[in-house]
Amino acid sequence: MKQNPQNTKTPSTDTPRLQKVLAQAGLASRREAEHWIESGRVTVNGQRAVLGQKVSATDQIAVDGKPLEKSTQSTEPLVLLYHKPEGEICSRQGQGFPTVFEQLPSPAEGRWISVGRLDLNSSGLLLFTNNGDLANQWMHPSTEWVRRYQIRVDGEVTEQMEAKLCQGIVDKGEYLKLWELYRYPVKSTRNQWLEVTLKQGKNREIRRLFAAVGLQVSRLIRIQYGPYELPEDLPPGEYVFVPVQALD
């Protein structure tokens, strides 16, 4: 029987770049993989790799002399939500503090990569995946995935302060701004609870913004990152696996 030419598939000649393969294997984010290649930690077929090098399924890839197993070169993405409590650090080296990675189960393949971070004194939603390429896409500024937080500030946010926060400021050469600010109706003479939204998560952005108008953020809880929201019934220190959400 002859095959219908319309149903005949031509094998793809596309070959991925090395940093993408390392990221998809869950070894690192794509940016971190690029640093590994530049520093000489990666070899292909026994030769020092170069940034942007393309590799095929038959190439022998090694990181720090350890071969990359073929089964891990196309890791099936896993996504995990973790409710970070205050007092844990988002680093693999705790520096005297417990780390969020100590609380997570080991993925079947690769390692967990944090999508965004929360500082030691912040809590709430942390997103993890074992696919570095996916993590790189989700963290890229072009996605403009919203980050939503509940925060408590010491003092009162005036209308003039709100206007400045939403208009934006420049701090240490970076442009910072809130995209949305909602005031919870319950008020106190000493502090105020707000819900705020960012489109890009720069380092300590919310705390820096409010410091610019003379207010201190005393509590910060992330409740949303892109399409993922912190489940109300997920206690601090616990995690849950969730489906992969595509980029819009």
TILUM-873398 format. One record per atom (N, C-alpha, C): residue number from 1; x, y, z; atom name. Coordinates in steps of 0.02 Angstrom, whole numbers, plus 32768, in hexadecimal, padded with zeros to 4 digits. Layout:
<nodes>
NUM, X, Y, Z, CA
...
</nodes>
This chain:
<nodes>
1, 802A, 7FC4, 8000, N
1, 8000, 8000, 8000, CA
1, 802C, 803E, 8000, C
2, 801B, 806E, 7FD5, N
2, 8041, 80AB, 7FD2, CA
2, 8029, 80DC, 8008, C
3, 8058, 8100, 8023, N
3, 8046, 8132, 8055, CA
3, 802B, 8170, 8032, C
4, 7FFB, 818F, 8053, N
4, 7FE2, 81CF, 803A, CA
4, 8018, 8204, 8048, C
5, 8031, 8225, 8013, N
5, 8066, 8256, 801E, CA
5, 8054, 828C, 8050, C
6, 8013, 829C, 8055, N
6, 7FFE, 82D0, 8084, CA
6, 8007, 82BB, 80CD, C
7, 8009, 8279, 80D9, N
7, 8010, 8261, 811D, CA
7, 8058, 824D, 812E, C
8, 8085, 8255, 80FD, N
8, 80CA, 8243, 8108, CA
8, 80EE, 827C, 812B, C
9, 810C, 826F, 8164, N
9, 812F, 82A2, 818A, CA
9, 8179, 82A0, 817B, C
10, 8194, 82D9, 816E, N
10, 81DC, 82DE, 8164, CA
10, 81FE, 82E8, 81A7, C
11, 8230, 82BF, 81B7, N
11, 8252, 82C6, 81F7, CA
11, 826C, 830D, 8200, C
12, 8264, 8327, 823C, N
12, 827B, 836B, 824A, CA
12, 82C6, 836E, 824C, C
13, 82E0, 83A1, 822C, N
13, 8328, 83AC, 822D, CA
13, 833D, 83DE, 8262, C
14, 830B, 83F7, 8288, N
14, 831A, 8428, 82BC, CA
14, 833F, 8406, 82F5, C
15, 8373, 8425, 830D, N
15, 8397, 840C, 8347, CA
15, 839A, 8444, 837B, C
16, 838D, 8434, 83BA, N
16, 838B, 8468, 83ED, CA
16, 83D0, 8480, 8401, C
17, 83D3, 84BB, 841D, N
17, 8411, 84D5, 8437, CA
17, 8420, 84B4, 847A, C
18, 845F, 84B0, 848A, N
18, 8476, 848B, 84C6, CA
18, 8456, 84A6, 8505, C
19, 8453, 84E9, 850D, N
19, 8437, 8505, 854B, CA
19, 83ED, 84F2, 8553, C
20, 83CA, 84EA, 851B, N
20, 8384, 84D6, 851F, CA
20, 837E, 848E, 8537, C
21, 83AA, 8462, 851E, N
21, 83A9, 841C, 8532, CA
21, 83B7, 8415, 857D, C
22, 83E8, 843B, 8596, N
22, 83F8, 8438, 85DD, CA
22, 83BD, 8452, 8607, C
23, 839D, 8486, 85EE, N
23, 8363, 84A2, 8613, CA
23, 8329, 8471, 8613, C
24, 831B, 8452, 85D9, N
24, 82E3, 8423, 85D5, CA
24, 82F0, 83E5, 8600, C
25, 832F, 83D6, 860C, N
25, 8340, 839E, 8638, CA
25, 8336, 83AE, 8681, C
26, 8327, 83ED, 8690, N
26, 831A, 8401, 86D5, CA
26, 8359, 840B, 86FD, C
27, 8393, 8412, 86DC, N
27, 83D1, 841C, 8701, CA
27, 83DB, 8464, 8717, C
28, 83BE, 8492, 86F1, N
28, 83C8, 84D9, 8700, CA
28, 8398, 8501, 86D4, C
29, 838F, 8541, 86E6, N
29, 836B, 856C, 86B8, CA
29, 8396, 8577, 867A, C
30, 8379, 8590, 8644, N
30, 83A0, 8599, 8607, CA
30, 83D9, 85CB, 8612, C
31, 83CC, 8600, 8638, N
31, 8400, 8631, 8645, CA
31, 843A, 8612, 866D, C
32, 8429, 85EA, 86A0, N
32, 845D, 85C9, 86C7, CA
32, 8484, 8598, 869C, C
33, 8462, 8575, 866F, N
33, 8484, 8546, 8643, CA
33, 84B5, 856B, 8615, C
34, 84A2, 85A7, 8600, N
34, 84D0, 85CF, 85D6, CA
34, 850F, 85DF, 85FC, C
35, 8509, 85EF, 863D, N
35, 8544, 85FD, 8666, CA
35, 8570, 85BF, 866D, C
36, 8551, 8585, 8674, N
36, 8577, 8547, 8679, CA
36, 85A0, 853B, 863A, C
37, 8581, 8547, 8600, N
37, 85A4, 853D, 85C1, CA
37, 85DE, 856D, 85BA, C
38, 85D2, 85AC, 85CA, N
38, 8606, 85DF, 85C4, CA
38, 8641, 85D1, 85F2, C
39, 8633, 85B3, 862C, N
39, 8669, 85A6, 865D, CA
39, 868D, 8564, 8650, C
40, 8678, 853F, 861C, N
40, 869B, 8502, 860A, CA
40, 8684, 84C4, 862F, C
41, 864C, 84C7, 8651, N
41, 8634, 848D, 8677, CA
41, 8612, 8458, 864C, C
42, 8603, 8469, 860D, N
42, 85DC, 843C, 85E2, CA
42, 8607, 8426, 85A7, C
43, 8603, 83E5, 8597, N
43, 8625, 83CA, 855C, CA
43, 85F3, 83A6, 852F, C
44, 8602, 83A5, 84EF, N
44, 85DB, 837F, 84BE, CA
44, 860B, 8352, 8498, C
45, 85FF, 8312, 849E, N
45, 862B, 82E0, 847E, CA
45, 8674, 82EA, 8493, C
46, 867D, 82FA, 84D3, N
46, 86C0, 8300, 84EF, CA
46, 86E2, 8342, 84E3, C
47, 86C2, 836F, 84BE, N
47, 86DF, 83B1, 84AF, CA
47, 86BA, 83E7, 84D5, C
48, 86DF, 841B, 84E9, N
48, 86BF, 8452, 850C, CA
48, 8688, 8472, 84E1, C
49, 864E, 8479, 84FF, N
49, 8615, 8494, 84DA, CA
49, 861C, 84E0, 84D2, C
50, 85F8, 84FA, 84A1, N
50, 85F6, 8542, 8495, CA
50, 85AE, 8559, 8498, C
51, 85A4, 8596, 84AD, N
51, 8561, 85B2, 84B5, CA
51, 853E, 85B4, 8471, C
52, 8500, 859C, 846F, N
52, 84D9, 859C, 8432, CA
52, 84E2, 855D, 8408, C
53, 850E, 8530, 841E, N
53, 851B, 84F2, 83F9, CA
53, 84DB, 84C8, 83F5, C
54, 84CF, 84AB, 83BA, N
54, 8496, 847F, 83B1, CA
54, 84AB, 8437, 83BB, C
55, 847E, 8410, 83D8, N
55, 848E, 83CA, 83E7, CA
55, 8455, 839D, 83CF, C
56, 8467, 835F, 83C1, N
56, 8435, 832D, 83AB, CA
56, 842F, 82F7, 83E0, C
57, 8401, 82C9, 83D4, N
57, 83F4, 8293, 8404, CA
57, 8430, 8264, 840A, C
58, 845C, 8264, 83D9, N
58, 8496, 8237, 83DB, CA
58, 84D3, 8256, 83FD, C
59, 84D1, 8296, 840B, N
59, 850A, 82B8, 842B, CA
59, 8510, 82A4, 8474, C
60, 854D, 829E, 848C, N
60, 855A, 828C, 84D1, CA
60, 8568, 82CD, 84F8, C
61, 8539, 82DE, 8524, N
61, 853E, 831C, 854A, CA
61, 8552, 830C, 8591, C
62, 857E, 8334, 85AE, N
62, 8593, 832A, 85F3, CA
62, 8599, 836D, 8616, C
63, 8587, 836E, 8656, N
63, 858D, 83A9, 8680, CA
63, 85BB, 8398, 86BA, C
64, 85F2, 83BD, 86C0, N
64, 8625, 83AF, 86F3, CA
64, 863D, 8367, 86EF, C
65, 8641, 834E, 86B1, N
65, 865A, 830A, 86A6, CA
65, 8626, 82D3, 86AE, C
66, 85EA, 82E5, 86C4, N
66, 85B5, 82B3, 86CF, CA
66, 8588, 82B2, 8692, C
67, 8582, 8278, 8670, N
67, 8559, 8274, 8634, CA
67, 8510, 8283, 8642, C
68, 84F1, 82A5, 8613, N
68, 84A9, 82B2, 8617, CA
68, 8485, 8276, 85FA, C
69, 845C, 8255, 8623, N
69, 8439, 8219, 860C, CA
69, 8407, 822B, 85D6, C
70, 8402, 8200, 85A5, N
70, 83D4, 820D, 856D, CA
70, 838C, 8215, 8585, C
71, 837A, 81F0, 85B8, N
71, 8334, 81F2, 85D0, CA
71, 8323, 8235, 85EF, C
72, 8356, 825D, 8603, N
72, 8348, 829D, 8622, CA
72, 834E, 82D7, 85F2, C
73, 835F, 82C9, 85B3, N
73, 8368, 8301, 8585, CA
73, 8326, 831F, 856E, C
74, 82EF, 82FF, 857C, N
74, 82AE, 831C, 856C, CA
74, 827F, 830E, 85A6, C
75, 828C, 832F, 85DE, N
75, 8267, 8321, 861B, CA
75, 821E, 8337, 8615, C
76, 81F1, 830B, 8628, N
76, 81AA, 831E, 862B, CA
76, 81A0, 8351, 8662, C
77, 8186, 838C, 8651, N
77, 8181, 83C2, 8683, CA
77, 8153, 83AF, 86BD, C
78, 816A, 83BF, 86F9, N
78, 8141, 83BB, 8735, CA
78, 813B, 8402, 8752, C
79, 8103, 8410, 8770, N
79, 80F9, 8452, 878F, CA
79, 80DE, 8447, 87D5, C
80, 80FA, 846B, 8804, N
80, 80E8, 8464, 884A, CA
80, 80DD, 84A9, 8868, C
81, 80A8, 84B0, 8890, N
81, 809C, 84ED, 88B6, CA
81, 80AE, 84E0, 88FF, C
82, 80D2, 850F, 891C, N
82, 80E8, 8508, 8961, CA
82, 80D2, 8547, 8988, C
83, 80B6, 853C, 89C3, N
83, 80A3, 8574, 89EE, CA
83, 80DE, 8583, 8A1D, C
84, 8105, 85B3, 8A0A, N
84, 8141, 85C3, 8A30, CA
84, 812E, 85E9, 8A70, C
85, 8147, 85D2, 8AA9, N
85, 813E, 85F8, 8AE7, CA
85, 8177, 862B, 8AEE, C
86, 816E, 865C, 8B1A, N
86, 81A5, 8689, 8B29, CA
86, 81DE, 8662, 8B4A, C
87, 821B, 8679, 8B40, N
87, 8254, 8659, 8B60, CA
87, 8278, 8626, 8B37, C
88, 825F, 8618, 8AFA, N
88, 8282, 85EB, 8ACC, CA
88, 82A0, 8614, 8A94, C
89, 82DA, 85FD, 8A7B, N
89, 82FE, 8621, 8A48, CA
89, 82F8, 85FC, 8A05, C
90, 82F3, 8622, 89CE, N
90, 82E9, 8604, 898C, CA
90, 832C, 85F6, 896A, C
91, 8358, 85D5, 898D, N
91, 839A, 85C5, 8974, CA
91, 83AA, 857D, 8987, C
92, 83D5, 855C, 8961, N
92, 83E7, 8518, 8972, CA
92, 8418, 8516, 89AD, C
93, 843C, 854D, 89B8, N
93, 8468, 8553, 89F2, CA
93, 8445, 8580, 8A24, C
94, 8432, 8565, 8A5E, N
94, 8409, 8589, 8A8D, CA
94, 842A, 85C1, 8AB2, C
95, 846D, 85C1, 8AB6, N
95, 8491, 85F5, 8ADB, CA
95, 8477, 85FD, 8B22, C
96, 846A, 85C4, 8B42, N
96, 8451, 85C4, 8B86, CA
96, 8405, 85C3, 8B8C, C
97, 83E2, 85C7, 8B54, N
97, 8399, 85C5, 8B55, CA
97, 8380, 8587, 8B30, C
98, 8345, 856D, 8B41, N
98, 8329, 8537, 8B1A, CA
98, 8319, 854F, 8AD3, C
99, 831F, 8523, 8AA2, N
99, 8311, 8536, 8A5C, CA
99, 82CF, 8516, 8A45, C
100, 82B0, 8536, 8A14, N
100, 8272, 851C, 89FA, CA
100, 827D, 84D8, 89D8, C
101, 82B9, 84CD, 89BD, N
101, 82C7, 848E, 899A, CA
101, 82C8, 8452, 89C9, C
102, 82D6, 845E, 8A09, N
102, 82D6, 8427, 8A3A, CA
102, 8290, 840B, 8A45, C
103, 825C, 8432, 8A34, N
103, 8218, 841D, 8A42, CA
103, 81F7, 83FA, 8A07, C
104, 821A, 83F7, 89CD, N
104, 81FB, 83DD, 8990, CA
104, 820D, 8395, 8984, C
105, 81E2, 836F, 8963, N
105, 81F3, 832A, 8950, CA
105, 8225, 832B, 8917, C
106, 824A, 82F6, 890E, N
106, 8279, 82F2, 88D6, CA
106, 8253, 82E2, 8896, C
107, 825D, 830A, 8861, N
107, 823C, 82F9, 8821, CA
107, 8259, 82B9, 8804, C
108, 8232, 8297, 87DC, N
108, 8249, 8258, 87BE, CA
108, 8285, 8265, 8791, C
109, 8287, 829F, 8770, N
109, 82BE, 82B1, 8744, CA
109, 82CF, 82FA, 874F, C
110, 830F, 830C, 8745, N
110, 8324, 8351, 874C, CA
110, 8325, 8369, 8794, C
111, 831C, 83A9, 879D, N
111, 831A, 83C6, 87E0, CA
111, 82E8, 8400, 87DE, C
112, 82D2, 8415, 8819, N
112, 82A2, 844B, 881D, CA
112, 82C4, 848F, 8810, C
113, 82A4, 84B7, 87E7, N
113, 82BB, 84FB, 87D8, CA
113, 8284, 852A, 87EF, C
114, 8296, 855B, 8816, N
114, 8266, 858C, 8830, CA
114, 8256, 85C0, 87FB, C
115, 8216, 85CB, 87EF, N
115, 81FF, 85FF, 87C1, CA
115, 81F0, 863D, 87EA, C
116, 8221, 866B, 87ED, N
116, 821A, 86A4, 8819, CA
116, 822C, 8691, 8860, C
117, 8235, 86C4, 8889, N
117, 8249, 86B8, 88CE, CA
117, 8220, 86E3, 88FE, C
118, 8225, 86D1, 893E, N
118, 820B, 86FA, 8975, CA
118, 8242, 8701, 89A8, C
119, 8248, 873C, 89C6, N
119, 827E, 8745, 89F6, CA
119, 826F, 8722, 8A38, C
120, 829F, 8722, 8A64, N
120, 829B, 86FD, 8AA3, CA
120, 825D, 870E, 8ACB, C
121, 8249, 874E, 8ACC, N
121, 8212, 8765, 8AF5, CA
121, 81CF, 8767, 8AD1, C
122, 81CD, 874C, 8A94, N
122, 818F, 8749, 8A6D, CA
122, 8175, 8702, 8A6C, C
123, 8135, 86FA, 8A5D, N
123, 8116, 86B8, 8A5B, CA
123, 80E8, 86B3, 8A1F, C
124, 80C9, 8678, 8A16, N
124, 8098, 8670, 89E1, CA
124, 80AE, 8643, 89A9, C
125, 8093, 864E, 896E, N
125, 809A, 8622, 8935, CA
125, 80E0, 8622, 8917, C
126, 80FD, 85E7, 8913, N
126, 813A, 85DC, 88EC, CA
126, 812A, 85A7, 88B8, C
127, 8143, 85B2, 887C, N
127, 8137, 8586, 8844, CA
127, 8178, 8563, 8831, C
128, 8176, 8521, 8828, N
128, 81B1, 84FB, 8816, CA
128, 81A2, 84CF, 87D9, C
129, 81D5, 84C4, 87B0, N
129, 81D1, 8494, 8779, CA
129, 8213, 8470, 8773, C
130, 8212, 8435, 8756, N
130, 8251, 8410, 8749, CA
130, 8269, 841B, 8702, C
131, 824A, 844A, 86DE, N
131, 825D, 8459, 8699, CA
131, 8277, 84A0, 8694, C
132, 82B9, 84A7, 868B, N
132, 82D8, 84E9, 868B, CA
132, 82C1, 8514, 8652, C
133, 82B2, 84F7, 8618, N
133, 829B, 851F, 85DF, CA
133, 8257, 853D, 85EE, C
134, 822C, 8516, 860E, N
134, 81EA, 852F, 8622, CA
134, 81F1, 8566, 8656, C
135, 821D, 855D, 8687, N
135, 8228, 8590, 86BA, CA
135, 8240, 85D1, 869A, C
136, 826C, 85CB, 8669, N
136, 8287, 8606, 8647, CA
136, 824F, 862C, 8623, C
137, 8221, 8608, 8603, N
137, 81E9, 8629, 85E1, CA
137, 81BC, 864D, 8613, C
138, 81AD, 862C, 864A, N
138, 817F, 8649, 867B, CA
138, 819C, 8687, 869D, C
139, 81DE, 8689, 86A6, N
139, 81FD, 86C1, 86C8, CA
139, 820F, 86FA, 8699, C
140, 820C, 86EE, 8657, N
140, 8221, 8722, 8628, CA
140, 81F3, 875E, 862C, C
141, 820E, 879B, 862D, N
141, 81E5, 87D7, 8634, CA
141, 81AE, 87DD, 85FF, C
142, 81B9, 87C0, 85C4, N
142, 8188, 87C7, 858E, CA
142, 8146, 87A4, 859E, C
143, 8146, 8774, 85CC, N
143, 8107, 8752, 85DE, CA
143, 80D8, 8781, 8603, C
144, 80F5, 87AF, 862A, N
144, 80CE, 87DE, 8653, CA
144, 809A, 87BA, 867E, C
145, 80AD, 877F, 8698, N
145, 8080, 875D, 86C5, CA
145, 8079, 8786, 8705, C
146, 803B, 878D, 871D, N
146, 802F, 87B6, 8758, CA
146, 8049, 8792, 8796, C
147, 8061, 87B9, 87C5, N
147, 8072, 87A1, 8808, CA
147, 8045, 87C8, 8838, C
148, 801C, 87A4, 885D, N
148, 7FEC, 87C6, 888A, CA
148, 7FFC, 87B5, 88D2, C
149, 7FF9, 87E9, 88FD, N
149, 800E, 87E2, 8943, CA
149, 7FDB, 8802, 8972, C
150, 7FD7, 87E5, 89AD, N
150, 7FB7, 8806, 89E6, CA
150, 7FEF, 8821, 8A11, C
151, 7FEB, 8862, 8A22, N
151, 8020, 887F, 8A4A, CA
151, 8002, 88A9, 8A83, C
152, 802A, 88AF, 8AB8, N
152, 8017, 88DB, 8AF0, CA
152, 804D, 8910, 8AF5, C
153, 8037, 894F, 8AF6, N
153, 8067, 8987, 8AFC, CA
153, 805C, 89AA, 8B3E, C
154, 8092, 89C1, 8B5B, N
154, 808E, 89E7, 8B99, CA
154, 807F, 8A2F, 8B88, C
155, 8043, 8A45, 8B9A, N
155, 802D, 8A89, 8B8A, CA
155, 7FF6, 8A87, 8B55, C
156, 7FE4, 8AC1, 8B3C, N
156, 7FAC, 8AC8, 8B0D, CA
156, 7FC6, 8ADC, 8AC8, C
157, 7FA9, 8ABC, 8A95, N
157, 7FBA, 8ACE, 8A50, CA
157, 7F8A, 8B04, 8A39, C
158, 7FA3, 8B40, 8A2D, N
158, 7F79, 8B77, 8A16, CA
158, 7F6D, 8B72, 89CB, C
159, 7F3F, 8B9A, 89B2, N
159, 7F31, 8B9B, 896A, CA
159, 7F6E, 8BB3, 8944, C
160, 7F93, 8BE2, 8960, N
160, 7FD0, 8BFB, 893F, CA
160, 8005, 8BC4, 893B, C
161, 800B, 8B9C, 8971, N
161, 8039, 8B64, 8970, CA
161, 8025, 8B31, 893C, C
162, 7FE5, 8B21, 8939, N
162, 7FCC, 8AEF, 8909, CA
162, 7FDB, 8B05, 88C1, C
163, 7FD0, 8B45, 88B4, N
163, 7FDD, 8B5F, 8871, CA
163, 8027, 8B57, 885E, C
164, 8053, 8B64, 888E, N
164, 809B, 8B5E, 8880, CA
164, 80AE, 8B15, 8876, C
165, 8092, 8AE8, 889E, N
165, 80A2, 8AA1, 8899, CA
165, 808C, 8A84, 8856, C
166, 8052, 8A9A, 883D, N
166, 8037, 8A80, 87FE, CA
166, 8054, 8AA4, 87C1, C
167, 806E, 8ADF, 87CC, N
167, 8091, 8B03, 8796, CA
167, 80D7, 8AE7, 878C, C
168, 80F6, 8AD3, 87C3, N
168, 8137, 8AB4, 87C0, CA
168, 816F, 8AE1, 87D8, C
169, 81A5, 8AC1, 87EE, N
169, 81E0, 8AE6, 8806, CA
169, 821E, 8AC5, 87E8, C
170, 8255, 8AE8, 87EC, N
170, 8296, 8ACD, 87D8, CA
170, 82C0, 8AC5, 8817, C
171, 82D6, 8A87, 8824, N
171, 82FE, 8A79, 885F, CA
171, 833B, 8A4F, 8849, C
172, 8376, 8A69, 8857, N
172, 83B4, 8A46, 8844, CA
172, 83B5, 8A34, 87FB, C
173, 839C, 8A62, 87D2, N
173, 839E, 8A57, 878A, CA
173, 8367, 8A2B, 876E, C
174, 8339, 8A14, 8799, N
174, 8303, 89E8, 8783, CA
174, 82C0, 8A0D, 8788, C
175, 8295, 8A03, 8756, N
175, 8252, 8A20, 8757, CA
175, 8223, 89EF, 877A, C
176, 8204, 8A06, 87B0, N
176, 81D7, 89DC, 87D7, CA
176, 8192, 89FC, 87D8, C
177, 815E, 89D1, 87D6, N
177, 811A, 89EC, 87DB, CA
177, 80E9, 89B5, 87EF, C
178, 80B1, 89CB, 880E, N
178, 8079, 899E, 881A, CA
178, 8048, 89A5, 87E0, C
179, 802C, 896C, 87CB, N
179, 7FFA, 896E, 8797, CA
179, 7FB4, 8977, 87B4, C
180, 7FA9, 895C, 87F0, N
180, 7F69, 8963, 8811, CA
180, 7F73, 8968, 885C, C
181, 7F47, 898B, 887E, N
181, 7F48, 8990, 88C7, CA
181, 7F00, 8990, 88DF, C
182, 7EF1, 8961, 890C, N
182, 7EAE, 895C, 8929, CA
182, 7EB5, 8961, 8975, C
183, 7E8A, 898A, 8993, N
183, 7E8B, 8993, 89DC, CA
183, 7E55, 8966, 89FB, C
184, 7E6A, 893C, 8A2A, N
184, 7E39, 8915, 8A4F, CA
184, 7E13, 8943, 8A7F, C
185, 7DD1, 8937, 8A87, N
185, 7DA8, 8966, 8AAF, CA
185, 7DB9, 8969, 8AF9, C
186, 7DD5, 8933, 8B15, N
186, 7DE5, 8934, 8B5C, CA
186, 7E22, 8960, 8B67, C
187, 7E1B, 8992, 8B93, N
187, 7E51, 89C1, 8B9E, CA
187, 7E69, 89BF, 8BE7, C
188, 7EA5, 89D5, 8BF0, N
188, 7EC3, 89DB, 8C32, CA
188, 7EE6, 8A1F, 8C36, C
189, 7EED, 8A38, 8C72, N
189, 7F0F, 8A78, 8C7A, CA
189, 7F5B, 8A6F, 8C71, C
190, 7F73, 8A31, 8C72, N
190, 7FBB, 8A26, 8C6E, CA
190, 7FD2, 8A09, 8C2C, C
191, 7FA7, 89E1, 8C0B, N
191, 7FBC, 89C3, 8BCC, CA
191, 7F80, 89B9, 8B9D, C
192, 7F90, 89A5, 8B60, N
192, 7F5C, 899E, 8B2D, CA
192, 7F6D, 8962, 8B00, C
193, 7F3A, 8939, 8AF1, N
193, 7F42, 8901, 8AC4, CA
193, 7F2D, 8915, 8A7D, C
194, 7F57, 8901, 8A4C, N
194, 7F4B, 8911, 8A07, CA
194, 7F54, 88D3, 89DC, C
195, 7F38, 88D5, 89A0, N
195, 7F47, 88A3, 896D, CA
195, 7F67, 88C8, 8932, C
196, 7FA2, 88B3, 891E, N
196, 7FC6, 88D6, 88E9, CA
196, 7FDB, 88A5, 88B3, C
197, 7FE3, 88BE, 8876, N
197, 7FF4, 8895, 883C, CA
197, 8030, 88B3, 8818, C
198, 805E, 8886, 8804, N
198, 8098, 8899, 87DB, CA
198, 8094, 8874, 8799, C
199, 80B4, 888F, 8766, N
199, 80BB, 886C, 8726, CA
199, 8101, 884E, 871E, C
200, 8132, 8869, 8742, N
200, 8175, 884D, 8742, CA
200, 818D, 884A, 878A, C
201, 81AF, 8814, 879B, N
201, 81C5, 880C, 87E1, CA
201, 820E, 881C, 87EA, C
202, 821E, 885B, 87F4, N
202, 8264, 886D, 8801, CA
202, 8273, 8862, 884B, C
203, 82B3, 885F, 885C, N
203, 82C9, 884E, 889F, CA
203, 82AB, 887E, 88D3, C
204, 8284, 8863, 8902, N
204, 8266, 8889, 8939, CA
204, 8240, 88C6, 8920, C
205, 821F, 88BE, 88E7, N
205, 81FF, 88F8, 88C6, CA
205, 81CA, 8919, 88F2, C
206, 819F, 88F2, 8911, N
206, 8169, 8910, 8939, CA
206, 8185, 8935, 8975, C
207, 81B3, 8917, 8997, N
207, 81D0, 8938, 89D2, CA
207, 81F4, 8979, 89BE, C
208, 8216, 8978, 8986, N
208, 8239, 89B4, 896E, CA
208, 8208, 89EB, 895A, C
209, 81D2, 89D7, 893A, N
209, 819F, 8A08, 8926, CA
209, 8182, 8A2D, 8963, C
210, 816D, 8A07, 8995, N
210, 814E, 8A26, 89CF, CA
210, 8181, 8A4D, 89F9, C
211, 81BF, 8A36, 89FA, N
211, 81F3, 8A5C, 8A1C, CA
211, 81FC, 8AA0, 89FC, C
212, 81F1, 8AA4, 89BA, N
212, 81F9, 8AE4, 8996, CA
212, 81C4, 8B18, 89AA, C
213, 818B, 8B00, 89C6, N
213, 8158, 8B2F, 89DD, CA
213, 8156, 8B31, 8A2A, C
214, 818A, 8B17, 8A49, N
214, 8192, 8B1D, 8A92, CA
214, 816D, 8AE9, 8ABB, C
215, 815A, 8AB1, 8A9D, N
215, 8135, 8A7D, 8AC1, CA
215, 815B, 8A3B, 8AC1, C
216, 8154, 8A15, 8AF7, N
216, 8175, 89D4, 8AFC, CA
216, 8142, 899C, 8AF3, C
217, 8153, 896A, 8ACB, N
217, 8129, 892F, 8AC2, CA
217, 813C, 88FD, 8AF8, C
218, 810D, 88EE, 8B25, N
218, 811A, 88C2, 8B5D, CA
218, 8104, 887A, 8B50, C
219, 80D7, 886F, 8B1F, N
219, 80C3, 882B, 8B0B, CA
219, 80BC, 882A, 8ABF, C
220, 80D1, 87F3, 8AA0, N
220, 80CB, 87ED, 8A58, CA
220, 80BC, 87A5, 8A47, C
221, 8083, 8799, 8A26, N
221, 806C, 8755, 8A15, CA
221, 805B, 8754, 89CB, C
222, 807E, 872A, 89A4, N
222, 806D, 8725, 895D, CA
222, 8033, 86F3, 8956, C
223, 8000, 8708, 8931, N
223, 7FC4, 86DE, 892A, CA
223, 7FB8, 86C9, 88E1, C
224, 7FDE, 86E5, 88B2, N
224, 7FD5, 86D2, 886C, CA
224, 8016, 86DE, 8845, C
225, 8025, 86B1, 8816, N
225, 805C, 86B9, 87E7, CA
225, 8042, 86A1, 87A4, C
226, 8035, 86CF, 8775, N
226, 8019, 86BC, 8735, CA
226, 7FD5, 869B, 873F, C
227, 7FCA, 8661, 871E, N
227, 7F89, 863F, 8725, CA
227, 7F83, 8615, 8764, C
228, 7FB8, 8613, 878D, N
228, 7FB7, 85E9, 87C9, CA
228, 7FA6, 8613, 8806, C
229, 7F78, 85FB, 882F, N
229, 7F65, 861D, 886C, CA
229, 7F73, 85F0, 88A8, C
230, 7F82, 860F, 88E1, N
230, 7F8F, 85E9, 891E, CA
230, 7F4E, 85CB, 8937, C
231, 7F4A, 8589, 893B, N
231, 7F0C, 856A, 8954, CA
231, 7EFE, 857F, 899D, C
232, 7EC0, 858F, 89AB, N
232, 7EAE, 85A5, 89EE, CA
232, 7EB8, 856F, 8A22, C
233, 7EB3, 8530, 8A0D, N
233, 7EB9, 84F9, 8A3D, CA
233, 7EFF, 84DB, 8A40, C
234, 7F30, 84FD, 8A22, N
234, 7F75, 84E4, 8A23, CA
234, 7F9B, 8505, 8A5D, C
235, 7FAB, 84E0, 8A92, N
235, 7FCC, 84FE, 8ACC, CA
235, 8014, 8512, 8ABC, C
236, 8030, 8541, 8AE2, N
236, 8078, 8551, 8ADA, CA
236, 80A3, 8513, 8AE3, C
237, 80D6, 850D, 8AB8, N
237, 8102, 84D3, 8ABC, CA
237, 80EB, 8497, 8A94, C
238, 80B1, 849C, 8A74, N
238, 8096, 8464, 8A4D, CA
238, 8099, 8474, 8A02, C
239, 8093, 8441, 89D8, N
239, 8097, 844A, 8990, CA
239, 8060, 8421, 896E, C
240, 8055, 8430, 892D, N
240, 8025, 840A, 8905, CA
240, 803D, 840C, 88BD, C
241, 8035, 83D3, 889A, N
241, 8045, 83D1, 8853, CA
241, 800A, 83EC, 882A, C
242, 8019, 8410, 87F4, N
242, 7FE5, 842F, 87CB, CA
242, 7FF7, 8424, 8781, C
243, 7FC6, 842A, 8754, N
243, 7FD4, 8422, 870C, CA
243, 7FFD, 845D, 86F1, C
244, 8021, 8451, 86BB, N
244, 8047, 8486, 8699, CA
244, 8016, 84B5, 8677, C
245, 801E, 84F6, 8684, N
245, 7FF4, 8529, 8664, CA
245, 801C, 8548, 862B, C
246, 7FFE, 854B, 85F0, N
246, 8021, 8567, 85B6, CA
246, 8024, 85B3, 85BB, C
247, 8055, 85D0, 8599, N
247, 805A, 8618, 8594, CA
247, 8020, 8633, 856A, C
248, 8006, 866C, 857E, N
248, 7FD0, 868B, 8556, CA
248, 7FED, 86A9, 8517, C
</nodes>
